[in-house]
Amino acid sequence: MTIQNKVVAITGASSGIGSATAQLLASKGAKVVLGARRESKLKELTNQIIAAGGEAVYQVTDVTNPADNEALVQLAKDKFGKLDVIFLNAGLMPNSPLSELKVDEWNQMVDVNIKGVMNGIAAVLPTFKAQKSGHVITTSSVAGLKAYPGGAIYGATKWAVRDMMEVLRMESAQEGSHIRTATIYPAAIHTELLKTITDTTTASGAKDVYDTYQIGPDRVANVIAFAIDQPEDTNVNEFTVGPTDQPW
């Protein structure tokens, strides 16, 4: 398998999709480099992977800080000698109606969901271009494909990710850098995203949807593994993933 011995850096790795992906890839022989803000969660996950026979290291990472992203890339190269894949997964979803004017939360989403991806791309591109290979994977959302009331800013950040990744794919092809891309658009997946919603009405509505439909983050991890496992000359760049019965 092409996953075997690949070095994969993951942001937002301490829970949800990031954690599930780290565990799955490590079980398939990848060497994972984990980044998130909560050190206790990172340490616990790293220990679990090592105990199961996998290889993992971690570093506390705030994706809004460019230096943290650069340090995560450097950790991969220092520890494992290379970096093959970066999964830019960190994100926030404090949805609310625009009329509630939760401007601080809007800015948090822009900082993490857009700038975090920008910082990750900026940190990894020099390495990927120099080695003329690499794979950039990001977590967008079905809100990056269609609009939802209460999700204006979240959706806008996820549309931005979609555009960045499509242009990265096109430019990499033009430049002959052999960089692959994949953007994931999850629907109702069991993660910690709902915990960031402070608007009570929005939170209640979201909880009802997720309680009815949500599936586990391991389902998304399977798709990410599929993308990585393709031959190097094959780019499968978009995946919409959600519960079969959810009419998203």
ROPA-38828 format. One line per 10 residues: number of its first residue (from 1); their letters; for each residue x, y, z of C-alpha. Coordinates in steps of 0.5 Angstrom, whole numbers, padded with zeros to 4 digits. Layout:
# residues N
NUM> A> X:Y:Z ~ ... $
# end
This chain:
# residues 248
1> MTIQNKVVAI> 0000:0000:0000 ~ 0002:0007:-0001 ~ 0000:0009:0006 ~ 0006:0005:0008 ~ 0012:0009:0011 ~ 0009:0015:0009 ~ 0010:0021:0014 ~ 0003:0025:0015 ~ 0002:0031:0019 ~ -0005:0033:0022 $
11> TGASSGIGSA> -0007:0039:0025 ~ -0013:0039:0029 ~ -0011:0032:0031 ~ -0013:0032:0038 ~ -0020:0029:0037 ~ -0026:0028:0032 ~ -0023:0027:0025 ~ -0016:0029:0026 ~ -0016:0023:0032 ~ -0019:0018:0028 $
21> TAQLLASKGA> -0015:0019:0022 ~ -0008:0019:0026 ~ -0010:0012:0029 ~ -0013:0009:0022 ~ -0006:0012:0018 ~ -0002:0009:0024 ~ -0005:0002:0024 ~ -0004:0002:0016 ~ 0004:0004:0017 ~ 0004:0011:0016 $
31> KVVLGARRES> 0008:0015:0021 ~ 0004:0021:0024 ~ 0006:0028:0026 ~ 0000:0031:0031 ~ -0001:0038:0032 ~ -0007:0041:0036 ~ -0007:0046:0042 ~ -0009:0041:0048 ~ -0003:0038:0050 ~ -0006:0033:0054 $
41> KLKELTNQII> -0010:0030:0049 ~ -0004:0030:0044 ~ 0000:0026:0049 ~ -0006:0021:0050 ~ -0007:0020:0043 ~ 0001:0019:0041 ~ 0001:0014:0047 ~ -0005:0010:0044 ~ -0002:0010:0037 ~ 0005:0007:0040 $
51> AAGGEAVYQV> 0002:0002:0044 ~ -0002:-0001:0038 ~ 0005:-0001:0035 ~ 0005:0005:0031 ~ 0010:0011:0030 ~ 0007:0018:0032 ~ 0010:0024:0035 ~ 0006:0031:0037 ~ 0007:0038:0038 ~ 0003:0043:0041 $
61> TDVTNPADNE> 0000:0047:0035 ~ -0004:0054:0034 ~ -0005:0054:0027 ~ -0006:0061:0027 ~ 0001:0062:0029 ~ 0005:0061:0022 ~ 0011:0059:0026 ~ 0007:0054:0029 ~ 0006:0051:0023 ~ 0013:0051:0020 $
71> ALVQLAKDKF> 0015:0048:0027 ~ 0010:0042:0025 ~ 0013:0041:0018 ~ 0020:0041:0021 ~ 0019:0036:0027 ~ 0016:0031:0021 ~ 0023:0032:0018 ~ 0027:0032:0024 ~ 0024:0026:0027 ~ 0022:0022:0020 $
81> GKLDVIFLNA> 0027:0025:0015 ~ 0021:0027:0010 ~ 0014:0029:0010 ~ 0009:0026:0005 ~ 0002:0029:0007 ~ -0001:0035:0011 ~ -0008:0034:0013 ~ -0010:0041:0015 ~ -0016:0039:0019 ~ -0017:0045:0025 $
91> GLMPNSPLSE> -0023:0048:0025 ~ -0029:0052:0029 ~ -0036:0052:0028 ~ -0039:0057:0032 ~ -0045:0059:0028 ~ -0051:0064:0029 ~ -0055:0069:0025 ~ -0051:0075:0022 ~ -0056:0079:0026 ~ -0053:0077:0033 $
101> LKVDEWNQMV> -0047:0080:0031 ~ -0042:0075:0034 ~ -0036:0079:0031 ~ -0031:0076:0035 ~ -0033:0069:0033 ~ -0033:0071:0026 ~ -0026:0073:0027 ~ -0024:0067:0030 ~ -0027:0063:0025 ~ -0023:0067:0019 $
111> DVNIKGVMNG> -0017:0066:0024 ~ -0017:0058:0024 ~ -0021:0056:0018 ~ -0018:0060:0013 ~ -0012:0063:0016 ~ -0010:0056:0019 ~ -0010:0053:0012 ~ -0006:0059:0009 ~ -0001:0058:0014 ~ -0001:0051:0013 $
121> IAAVLPTFKA> 0000:0051:0006 ~ 0005:0057:0007 ~ 0009:0052:0011 ~ 0009:0046:0007 ~ 0010:0048:0000 ~ 0017:0050:0000 ~ 0018:0043:0002 ~ 0014:0040:-0003 ~ 0016:0044:-0008 ~ 0023:0042:-0007 $
131> QKSGHVITTS> 0022:0035:-0007 ~ 0017:0035:-0013 ~ 0012:0031:-0009 ~ 0007:0032:-0003 ~ 0000:0031:-0001 ~ -0005:0037:0002 ~ -0011:0035:0005 ~ -0016:0040:0008 ~ -0023:0039:0012 ~ -0028:0044:0009 $
141> SVAGLKAYPG> -0035:0042:0010 ~ -0042:0041:0006 ~ -0043:0049:0008 ~ -0037:0050:0003 ~ -0042:0047:-0002 ~ -0048:0050:-0001 ~ -0051:0056:0004 ~ -0055:0055:0011 ~ -0058:0060:0015 ~ -0054:0061:0021 $
151> GAIYGATKWA> -0048:0059:0018 ~ -0046:0065:0014 ~ -0039:0066:0016 ~ -0037:0059:0017 ~ -0040:0057:0010 ~ -0036:0063:0008 ~ -0029:0060:0011 ~ -0031:0054:0008 ~ -0032:0056:0001 ~ -0025:0060:0002 $
161> VRDMMEVLRM> -0022:0053:0003 ~ -0025:0050:-0003 ~ -0022:0056:-0008 ~ -0015:0056:-0005 ~ -0015:0048:-0006 ~ -0017:0048:-0013 ~ -0012:0054:-0015 ~ -0007:0050:-0011 ~ -0008:0044:-0015 ~ -0008:0048:-0022 $
171> ESAQEGSHIR> -0002:0051:-0020 ~ 0002:0045:-0018 ~ 0000:0042:-0024 ~ 0002:0048:-0028 ~ 0009:0048:-0025 ~ 0010:0041:-0025 ~ 0011:0040:-0018 ~ 0007:0034:-0017 ~ 0003:0036:-0011 ~ -0003:0032:-0010 $
181> TATIYPAAIH> -0009:0036:-0007 ~ -0016:0033:-0003 ~ -0021:0037:0000 ~ -0026:0034:0004 ~ -0034:0036:0005 ~ -0037:0033:0011 ~ -0044:0033:0013 ~ -0046:0031:0020 ~ -0040:0028:0023 ~ -0039:0026:0031 $
191> TELLKTITDT> -0034:0031:0033 ~ -0033:0037:0038 ~ -0035:0042:0033 ~ -0042:0043:0036 ~ -0039:0045:0043 ~ -0036:0052:0040 ~ -0044:0054:0038 ~ -0046:0059:0043 ~ -0052:0062:0040 ~ -0057:0057:0044 $
201> TTASGAKDVY> -0063:0057:0038 ~ -0057:0055:0033 ~ -0054:0050:0038 ~ -0061:0047:0039 ~ -0062:0046:0032 ~ -0055:0043:0030 ~ -0056:0038:0036 ~ -0063:0036:0033 ~ -0060:0035:0027 ~ -0053:0031:0029 $
211> DTYQIGPDRV> -0057:0027:0034 ~ -0061:0024:0028 ~ -0056:0023:0023 ~ -0049:0023:0025 ~ -0044:0018:0024 ~ -0037:0017:0027 ~ -0031:0021:0025 ~ -0028:0014:0023 ~ -0032:0014:0016 ~ -0028:0021:0014 $
221> ANVIAFAIDQ> -0022:0018:0016 ~ -0023:0012:0011 ~ -0024:0017:0005 ~ -0018:0020:0007 ~ -0014:0014:0007 ~ -0017:0012:0000 ~ -0014:0019:-0002 ~ -0007:0018:0000 ~ -0007:0011:-0002 ~ -0008:0013:-0010 $
231> PEDTNVNEFT> -0002:0012:-0014 ~ 0002:0018:-0014 ~ 0000:0020:-0021 ~ -0007:0020:-0019 ~ -0011:0026:-0016 ~ -0018:0025:-0013 ~ -0019:0032:-0010 ~ -0026:0033:-0008 ~ -0030:0028:-0003 ~ -0037:0030:0000 $
241> VGPTDQPW> -0038:0025:0006 ~ -0044:0024:0010 ~ -0050:0020:0013 ~ -0054:0016:0008 ~ -0060:0018:0011 ~ -0058:0026:0012 ~ -0062:0030:0007 ~ -0056:0036:0007 $
# end
